[in-house]
Amino acid sequence: MPSSDAASTPELRTTERRKRRRSTSESVEGSHLHAKRKKDKLDPKILSHRLGNALLYGTFGLLMFGPLAFGAVEPWSMFVLEAGALTLTLLWLVKQGLDGEIVIHSSPLFPPMAAFGALIMAQLVFHRSAYAYDTFSAALLYMAYAMLCFLAAQTLIRASQAKTVAIIMALYGAVVGALALLQGVAPNGKLYWLRQPHMSGWIYGSYVNHNHYAGLMELLIPIPLVLALNRQVGDRERIASAIAAAIMTGTVFLSGSRGGMLAVFVEFAILALVLLRQKKNVRLAVGVMAFAMVLISLLTWLGGKELTTRVTSISSETRHEISGGMRLSIDRDALRMFRSRPVLGWGLGSFPVVYPQFRSFYTNFFVNEAHNDYLQLLTETGLLGFGLMIWFVVVVYRTGLRKIANWTSSVTGGVTLACLLGVTGILVHSFFDFNLEIPANAALFYVFCTLAAARPLLQRARRRISTPTPATEELPASEVV
């Protein structure tokens, strides 16, 4: 009679064979899965999709870098802005190669931008610049702005992307504002309490000049403000956006920038007018203005005499600092500069070099800018450059105003209105200061102009119960609109 061990041997062998087969099957399955994942990673369409996201967030990340780097006014930060814009543009070309075709989303702003570039090229080629090096350096910056505008037009094309970017920018503005508040409570005369600025100034937040901090906030405040009133956003996000807008608005008034205060007031007034035009939103318009008045009253109370004196001291202060009557003298001198070269101007970026020979007063201040963006553009680029600027601005408003009819329920309308309000704030402030000579603020300004004039954003189509087409099967989920 065979032993029990001998009897069980065939069964054991069968079990071992099954285990080996299962192990082989699993290893084959695993290798197939690994190969599929590897193939997916190398799939040009998936790589292109990921590269598109990297370009979108890289572009806005670069825009957020500038203000944190003290406005990107130092050589190293200017280089980062320029090199970053160039790198992103080259990556965009790589993406087009992966797609197998070059697709360019046009913008009505591209023609005036190209014409302005041709004007600056003419100043350099025909030696019409008083200082070619400064003109060339300024031209590089404007090329970086142009590349960022181009990238924004190519990458921000969907409503879902716009909502995400808007929330990120609103959060960013609130964090920058909160940091400025902390520095205002416990200042030590240094940027971030660590960096001693090379030139003296009225430090506020990450800027040496409080007026330029206010310029940044003028651009960013409308984003959370519009988010708080847009029905496409959830209740929690709307409440958080309202708080962010209050913090950012408060810092403009506490910074002491009178041009900033005026610009923010104009933004609130325009928003209230837009709401009043939609008869359903009369209560909302009254609420917006009430919110602004209560906030201003609270800030006046908190700021005490310093804030109220700052607002009412224009006439007395004009005799003692460059932010007052001296600006009027600079304006008159700038007009004399313009009359000397009215057509092509003295050359982009050459104002500080040329101005001393036209200065009509004595001062220990180094007048590096005209403190009026319009006059500086007129002196540096003449009537031709000024005319191109008017063309640019007219296109922004003419195109943007067509898209804001249903802004409370439309992502496209909301984005356009926020951009137009921010642009308007800077254009008002530009009568009294030179925010558009600060690279961080200028880059944001031009990108917001591009977004205001861009084509309507693509909306995700509602899901239907239907058989997917081959075209939709090949695209990532976020690409189906």
C-alpha positions as CSV (number, residue, x, y, z in Angstrom):
1,M,0.0,0.0,0.0
2,P,1.6,3.4,-1.0
3,S,2.4,5.9,1.7
4,S,0.3,9.1,2.2
5,D,3.4,11.2,1.1
6,A,3.6,9.3,-2.2
7,A,-0.1,9.7,-2.8
8,S,0.0,13.4,-2.2
9,T,3.0,14.0,-4.5
10,P,1.0,14.5,-7.8
11,E,-1.4,16.9,-6.0
12,L,1.6,18.9,-4.7
13,R,3.1,19.0,-8.1
14,T,-0.2,20.2,-9.7
15,T,-0.5,23.0,-7.0
16,E,3.1,24.1,-7.7
17,R,2.5,24.2,-11.4
18,R,-0.6,26.3,-10.9
19,K,1.4,28.7,-8.7
20,R,4.1,28.9,-11.3
21,R,1.5,29.7,-14.0
22,R,-0.1,32.3,-11.8
23,S,3.2,33.9,-11.0
24,T,4.2,33.9,-14.7
25,S,0.8,35.3,-15.6
26,E,1.2,38.1,-13.0
27,S,4.7,38.9,-14.1
28,V,3.6,39.1,-17.8
29,E,0.6,41.2,-16.8
30,G,2.9,43.5,-14.7
31,S,5.4,43.8,-17.6
32,H,2.5,44.7,-20.0
33,L,1.2,47.3,-17.5
34,H,4.7,48.7,-17.1
35,A,5.2,48.8,-20.8
36,K,1.7,50.5,-21.2
37,R,2.6,53.2,-18.6
38,K,6.0,53.7,-20.3
39,K,4.2,54.0,-23.6
40,D,1.7,56.5,-22.2
41,K,4.5,58.6,-20.8
42,L,6.1,58.7,-24.3
43,D,2.8,59.3,-26.1
44,P,3.2,62.7,-27.9
45,K,-0.4,63.7,-27.1
46,I,-0.1,63.1,-23.4
47,L,3.3,64.8,-23.3
48,S,1.9,67.7,-25.2
49,H,-1.0,68.0,-22.7
50,R,1.3,68.0,-19.7
51,L,3.6,70.5,-21.4
52,G,0.6,72.7,-22.0
53,N,-0.2,72.7,-18.3
54,A,3.5,73.4,-17.5
55,L,3.4,76.4,-19.9
56,L,0.2,77.8,-18.4
57,Y,1.4,77.6,-14.8
58,G,4.9,78.5,-15.7
59,T,3.7,81.7,-17.3
60,F,1.7,82.8,-14.3
61,G,4.4,81.6,-11.9
62,L,6.8,83.9,-13.6
63,L,4.3,86.8,-13.3
64,M,4.1,86.1,-9.6
65,F,7.8,85.9,-9.2
66,G,8.3,89.6,-10.2
67,P,6.5,91.3,-7.3
68,L,8.2,89.0,-4.8
69,A,11.6,90.0,-6.3
70,F,11.1,93.6,-5.3
71,G,9.3,94.4,-8.5
72,A,12.0,92.8,-10.7
73,V,13.8,96.1,-10.9
74,E,17.3,94.7,-10.2
75,P,19.5,93.2,-13.0
76,W,19.3,89.6,-11.7
77,S,15.5,89.6,-11.5
78,M,15.2,91.3,-14.9
79,F,17.3,88.5,-16.3
80,V,15.2,85.8,-14.6
81,L,12.1,87.5,-16.2
82,E,13.6,87.7,-19.6
83,A,15.3,84.2,-19.6
84,G,12.1,82.7,-18.1
85,A,9.9,84.1,-20.9
86,L,12.3,82.9,-23.6
87,T,12.6,79.4,-22.1
88,L,8.8,79.1,-21.9
89,T,8.5,80.3,-25.5
90,L,11.0,77.6,-26.6
91,L,9.0,75.0,-24.7
92,W,5.9,76.2,-26.5
93,L,7.7,75.5,-29.8
94,V,8.6,72.0,-28.5
95,K,4.9,71.4,-27.8
96,Q,4.0,72.4,-31.3
97,G,6.5,69.9,-32.6
98,L,4.8,67.2,-30.5
99,D,1.4,68.2,-31.8
100,G,2.7,68.0,-35.4
101,E,1.5,71.4,-36.3
102,I,1.8,75.0,-35.3
103,V,-1.5,76.4,-33.9
104,I,-1.5,80.1,-32.9
105,H,-4.4,81.7,-31.2
106,S,-4.5,85.2,-32.6
107,S,-5.2,88.4,-30.6
108,P,-6.2,91.8,-31.8
109,L,-3.4,93.3,-29.7
110,F,-0.7,91.5,-31.7
111,P,-0.6,94.2,-34.5
112,P,-0.1,97.2,-32.3
113,M,2.5,95.3,-30.3
114,A,4.3,94.3,-33.4
115,A,4.2,97.9,-34.7
116,F,5.6,99.2,-31.4
117,G,8.5,96.7,-31.7
118,A,9.2,97.9,-35.2
119,L,9.3,101.5,-33.9
120,I,11.9,100.6,-31.3
121,M,13.9,98.7,-33.9
122,A,13.9,101.8,-36.0
123,Q,15.2,103.9,-33.1
124,L,18.1,101.5,-32.8
125,V,18.8,100.9,-36.5
126,F,18.7,104.6,-37.5
127,H,20.5,105.8,-34.4
128,R,17.6,107.8,-33.1
129,S,18.2,106.9,-29.5
130,A,20.1,109.3,-27.2
131,Y,21.6,106.2,-25.5
132,A,21.4,103.0,-27.5
133,Y,22.4,100.7,-24.6
134,D,19.4,101.8,-22.5
135,T,17.1,101.5,-25.5
136,F,18.4,98.0,-26.2
137,S,18.0,96.9,-22.6
138,A,14.4,98.3,-22.5
139,A,13.7,96.6,-25.8
140,L,14.7,93.2,-24.2
141,L,12.2,93.8,-21.4
142,Y,9.4,94.6,-23.9
143,M,10.3,91.4,-25.8
144,A,9.8,89.5,-22.5
145,Y,6.4,91.2,-22.0
146,A,5.4,90.3,-25.6
147,M,6.4,86.7,-25.1
148,L,4.4,86.4,-21.8
149,C,1.4,88.0,-23.6
150,F,1.8,85.5,-26.4
151,L,2.0,82.6,-24.0
152,A,-1.0,83.7,-22.0
153,A,-3.0,83.9,-25.2
154,Q,-1.9,80.4,-26.3
155,T,-2.3,78.6,-23.0
156,L,-5.3,80.2,-21.1
157,I,-8.0,79.1,-23.5
158,R,-10.5,77.2,-21.2
159,A,-12.9,78.3,-18.6
160,S,-11.7,75.6,-16.1
161,Q,-8.1,76.9,-16.5
162,A,-9.2,80.5,-15.9
163,K,-11.1,79.6,-12.7
164,T,-8.0,77.8,-11.3
165,V,-5.6,80.6,-12.2
166,A,-8.0,83.3,-10.8
167,I,-8.2,81.5,-7.5
168,I,-4.4,81.1,-7.4
169,M,-3.9,84.8,-8.2
170,A,-6.5,85.8,-5.5
171,L,-4.7,83.7,-2.9
172,Y,-1.4,85.1,-4.0
173,G,-2.6,88.7,-3.7
174,A,-4.0,88.0,-0.2
175,V,-0.7,86.4,1.0
176,V,1.3,89.4,-0.4
177,G,-1.1,91.8,1.2
178,A,-0.9,90.0,4.6
179,L,2.9,90.1,4.4
180,A,2.8,93.8,3.7
181,L,0.5,94.3,6.7
182,L,2.9,92.5,9.0
183,Q,5.8,94.5,7.7
184,G,3.8,97.7,8.2
185,V,3.1,96.8,11.8
186,A,6.8,96.0,12.6
187,P,9.0,97.7,10.0
188,N,12.8,97.9,10.3
189,G,13.6,99.8,7.1
190,K,14.4,96.6,5.1
191,L,12.7,94.5,2.5
192,Y,11.3,91.3,4.2
193,W,13.1,92.6,7.3
194,L,16.4,91.3,5.7
195,R,17.3,93.2,2.5
196,Q,18.7,96.7,2.7
197,P,17.5,98.5,-0.5
198,H,20.2,100.1,-2.6
199,M,18.2,103.3,-2.9
200,S,16.1,105.1,-0.3
201,G,12.4,105.0,-0.6
202,W,9.1,104.5,1.2
203,I,9.2,100.7,1.6
204,Y,5.9,98.9,1.7
205,G,5.5,95.1,1.2
206,S,8.1,93.8,-1.2
207,Y,8.5,97.2,-3.0
208,V,10.9,100.0,-2.3
209,N,8.3,102.5,-3.4
210,H,4.8,102.3,-1.8
211,N,3.2,103.6,-5.0
212,H,4.4,100.6,-6.9
213,Y,3.1,98.2,-4.3
214,A,-0.3,100.0,-4.7
215,G,0.0,99.5,-8.5
216,L,0.4,95.8,-7.9
217,M,-2.7,95.7,-5.7
218,E,-4.7,97.7,-8.3
219,L,-4.1,94.9,-10.8
220,L,-4.9,92.1,-8.3
221,I,-7.8,93.4,-6.3
222,P,-10.4,93.0,-9.0
223,I,-9.7,89.3,-9.2
224,P,-11.1,88.3,-5.8
225,L,-13.7,91.1,-6.0
226,V,-15.2,89.7,-9.2
227,L,-14.8,86.1,-7.9
228,A,-16.9,87.1,-4.8
229,L,-19.7,88.3,-7.1
230,N,-19.5,85.5,-9.7
231,R,-22.1,82.7,-9.5
232,Q,-19.7,80.2,-11.2
233,V,-17.8,80.1,-7.8
234,G,-18.9,78.2,-4.7
235,D,-20.1,80.0,-1.5
236,R,-16.9,79.2,0.4
237,E,-14.7,80.5,-2.4
238,R,-16.8,83.7,-2.7
239,I,-16.5,84.4,1.1
240,A,-12.8,83.8,1.0
241,S,-12.5,86.0,-2.1
242,A,-14.3,88.9,-0.4
243,I,-12.0,88.6,2.6
244,A,-8.9,88.6,0.3
245,A,-10.3,91.7,-1.6
246,A,-10.7,93.5,1.8
247,I,-7.2,92.7,2.9
248,M,-5.7,93.8,-0.4
249,T,-7.7,97.0,-0.5
250,G,-6.8,97.8,3.0
251,T,-3.1,97.6,2.3
252,V,-3.4,100.2,-0.6
253,F,-4.8,102.8,1.9
254,L,-2.4,101.9,4.6
255,S,0.5,102.1,2.2
256,G,-0.2,105.9,1.9
257,S,-0.2,105.9,-1.9
258,R,-2.7,108.7,-2.9
259,G,-2.6,107.6,-6.6
260,G,-3.3,104.1,-5.4
261,M,-6.3,105.2,-3.3
262,L,-7.7,107.1,-6.2
263,A,-7.2,104.2,-8.6
264,V,-8.9,101.7,-6.3
265,F,-11.8,104.1,-5.7
266,V,-12.3,104.3,-9.5
267,E,-12.2,100.5,-9.8
268,F,-15.0,100.2,-7.2
269,A,-17.0,103.0,-8.8
270,I,-16.8,101.3,-12.2
271,L,-17.8,98.0,-10.8
272,A,-20.8,99.6,-9.1
273,L,-21.8,101.2,-12.5
274,V,-21.5,97.9,-14.3
275,L,-23.8,96.3,-11.7
276,L,-26.3,99.2,-11.9
277,R,-26.5,98.7,-15.7
278,Q,-27.9,95.2,-14.9
279,K,-31.1,96.2,-13.2
280,K,-31.2,92.9,-11.3
281,N,-28.0,93.8,-9.5
282,V,-28.9,97.2,-8.0
283,R,-28.8,95.9,-4.5
284,L,-25.4,94.3,-5.2
285,A,-24.1,97.6,-6.6
286,V,-25.2,99.4,-3.4
287,G,-23.6,96.7,-1.4
288,V,-20.3,97.1,-3.3
289,M,-20.1,100.8,-2.6
290,A,-21.2,100.4,1.0
291,F,-18.5,97.8,1.4
292,A,-15.9,100.2,0.0
293,M,-17.1,103.2,2.2
294,V,-17.2,101.1,5.4
295,L,-13.7,99.7,4.6
296,I,-12.3,103.2,3.9
297,S,-13.9,104.6,7.1
298,L,-12.4,101.7,9.1
299,L,-9.0,102.3,7.6
300,T,-9.2,106.0,8.3
301,W,-10.0,105.2,11.9
302,L,-7.2,102.7,12.2
303,G,-4.7,104.8,10.3
304,G,-5.4,107.8,12.4
305,K,-3.9,111.2,11.6
306,E,-1.2,109.7,9.4
307,L,-3.6,108.4,6.8
308,T,-5.9,111.5,6.8
309,T,-3.0,113.8,6.6
310,R,-1.5,111.9,3.8
311,V,-4.7,112.2,1.8
312,T,-5.2,116.0,2.4
313,S,-1.5,117.1,2.3
314,I,-1.1,117.4,-1.5
315,S,-0.8,121.2,-1.6
316,S,1.6,121.5,1.4
317,E,3.7,118.5,0.6
318,T,4.3,119.5,-3.0
319,R,7.1,121.9,-1.9
320,H,9.1,119.3,-0.1
321,E,9.1,116.0,-2.0
322,I,9.3,114.6,-5.4
323,S,5.8,113.2,-5.1
324,G,4.3,116.7,-5.0
325,G,4.9,120.0,-6.8
326,M,8.2,118.7,-8.2
327,R,6.2,116.3,-10.3
328,L,4.6,119.3,-12.0
329,S,8.0,120.7,-12.8
330,I,9.1,117.4,-14.2
331,D,5.9,117.3,-16.4
332,R,6.7,120.7,-17.8
333,D,10.3,119.7,-18.5
334,A,9.1,116.5,-20.1
335,L,6.9,118.5,-22.5
336,R,10.0,120.6,-23.5
337,M,11.8,117.3,-24.1
338,F,9.0,116.1,-26.4
339,R,9.0,119.3,-28.4
340,S,12.7,118.8,-29.2
341,R,12.0,115.4,-30.8
342,P,8.3,115.1,-31.4
343,V,8.1,112.2,-33.9
344,L,10.4,109.3,-32.8
345,G,11.3,110.6,-29.4
346,W,14.7,110.3,-27.6
347,G,14.7,106.5,-27.4
348,L,13.0,103.9,-25.3
349,G,14.5,103.9,-21.7
350,S,16.6,107.1,-22.3
351,F,14.6,109.5,-20.1
352,P,17.0,109.5,-17.1
353,V,20.0,110.1,-19.4
354,V,18.4,113.0,-21.3
355,Y,16.4,114.7,-18.6
356,P,19.2,116.6,-16.8
357,Q,19.8,118.9,-19.7
358,F,16.1,119.9,-19.6
359,R,15.7,120.1,-15.8
360,S,14.4,123.5,-14.7
361,F,15.0,123.3,-10.9
362,Y,17.7,122.2,-8.4
363,T,17.3,119.0,-6.5
364,N,19.4,116.4,-4.7
365,F,17.0,113.7,-6.0
366,F,18.0,111.5,-9.0
367,V,15.1,111.9,-11.4
368,N,15.1,108.4,-12.9
369,E,11.6,108.5,-14.4
370,A,9.0,111.1,-15.4
371,H,6.5,110.1,-12.7
372,N,3.9,110.1,-15.4
373,D,3.8,107.1,-17.7
374,Y,2.1,109.0,-20.5
375,L,4.6,111.8,-20.7
376,Q,7.5,109.4,-20.4
377,L,6.2,107.4,-23.4
378,L,5.7,110.7,-25.3
379,T,9.3,111.8,-24.7
380,E,10.9,108.4,-25.4
381,T,8.9,107.3,-28.4
382,G,7.3,110.5,-29.7
383,L,3.9,110.9,-31.4
384,L,4.3,107.6,-33.2
385,G,4.8,105.6,-30.0
386,F,2.0,107.5,-28.2
387,G,-0.3,106.8,-31.1
388,L,0.5,103.1,-31.0
389,M,-0.3,103.1,-27.2
390,I,-3.7,104.7,-27.9
391,W,-4.4,102.1,-30.6
392,F,-3.4,99.3,-28.1
393,V,-5.7,100.7,-25.3
394,V,-8.7,101.3,-27.6
395,V,-8.5,97.7,-28.8
396,V,-8.4,96.4,-25.2
397,Y,-11.6,98.3,-24.2
398,R,-13.4,97.9,-27.5
399,T,-12.9,94.1,-27.5
400,G,-13.2,93.6,-23.7
401,L,-16.5,95.5,-23.2
402,R,-18.2,93.2,-25.6
403,K,-17.6,90.2,-23.4
404,I,-18.8,91.4,-19.9
405,A,-22.6,91.4,-20.5
406,N,-23.2,88.3,-18.4
407,W,-20.1,88.4,-16.2
408,T,-21.8,87.3,-13.0
409,S,-22.7,83.9,-14.6
410,S,-19.9,83.6,-17.2
411,V,-16.3,82.8,-16.6
412,T,-15.3,84.6,-19.8
413,G,-17.2,87.8,-18.7
414,G,-15.8,87.6,-15.1
415,V,-12.1,87.2,-16.3
416,T,-12.6,90.1,-18.8
417,L,-14.1,92.4,-16.2
418,A,-11.4,91.7,-13.6
419,C,-8.7,92.4,-16.2
420,L,-10.4,95.6,-17.4
421,L,-10.8,96.9,-13.9
422,G,-7.1,96.2,-13.1
423,V,-6.0,97.8,-16.3
424,T,-8.1,100.8,-15.6
425,G,-6.7,101.2,-12.2
426,I,-3.1,101.3,-13.5
427,L,-4.0,103.7,-16.3
428,V,-5.5,106.1,-13.7
429,H,-2.5,105.8,-11.5
430,S,-0.1,106.3,-14.5
431,F,-1.0,110.0,-14.5
432,F,0.8,110.4,-11.2
433,D,3.5,107.7,-11.2
434,F,5.5,105.2,-13.3
435,N,4.1,101.8,-12.5
436,L,4.6,100.8,-16.2
437,E,8.4,101.3,-15.8
438,I,8.4,98.6,-13.0
439,P,8.9,95.2,-14.8
440,A,6.7,93.2,-12.4
441,N,3.8,95.5,-12.7
442,A,4.2,96.1,-16.4
443,A,4.3,92.4,-17.2
444,L,1.0,91.8,-15.3
445,F,-0.5,94.9,-17.0
446,Y,0.2,93.7,-20.5
447,V,-0.9,90.1,-19.8
448,F,-4.2,91.4,-18.3
449,C,-4.7,93.5,-21.4
450,T,-4.1,90.4,-23.6
451,L,-6.6,88.4,-21.5
452,A,-9.2,91.2,-21.7
453,A,-8.9,91.2,-25.5
454,A,-8.7,87.4,-26.0
455,R,-11.3,85.3,-27.6
456,P,-14.1,83.8,-25.3
457,L,-12.9,80.9,-23.2
458,L,-13.9,77.4,-24.1
459,Q,-16.5,75.8,-21.9
460,R,-16.6,72.1,-21.1
461,A,-19.6,70.5,-22.9
462,R,-22.2,68.9,-20.7
463,R,-21.9,65.2,-20.6
464,R,-24.4,63.3,-22.7
465,I,-25.1,59.5,-22.8
466,S,-23.7,58.8,-26.2
467,T,-21.0,56.7,-27.9
468,P,-17.7,58.5,-27.8
469,T,-16.2,59.4,-31.1
470,P,-12.7,58.3,-32.1
471,A,-11.6,62.0,-31.8
472,T,-12.7,62.3,-28.2
473,E,-11.3,58.9,-27.3
474,E,-7.8,60.0,-28.3
475,L,-7.8,63.2,-26.2
476,P,-7.2,63.5,-22.5
477,A,-10.4,64.3,-20.5
478,S,-9.5,67.9,-19.9
479,E,-9.2,68.5,-23.6
480,V,-12.8,67.6,-24.5
481,V,-14.8,70.8,-24.6
